[in-house]
């Protein structure tokens, strides 16, 4: 998956467990990834998706 500045990569209707497992998979596959950028959180750490 491209590490572009895309937003809205996670569907809003996922359960928290699904989101957490998705995040864990991202971290496993891309240990160097900046998850704040990837998930679209702002500088204060507030979800924007």
Secondary structure, DSSP 4 states (H G I P E B T S, - for coil): ----S----S-TT--HHHHHHHHHHHHHH-TT--HHHHHT--TT-----
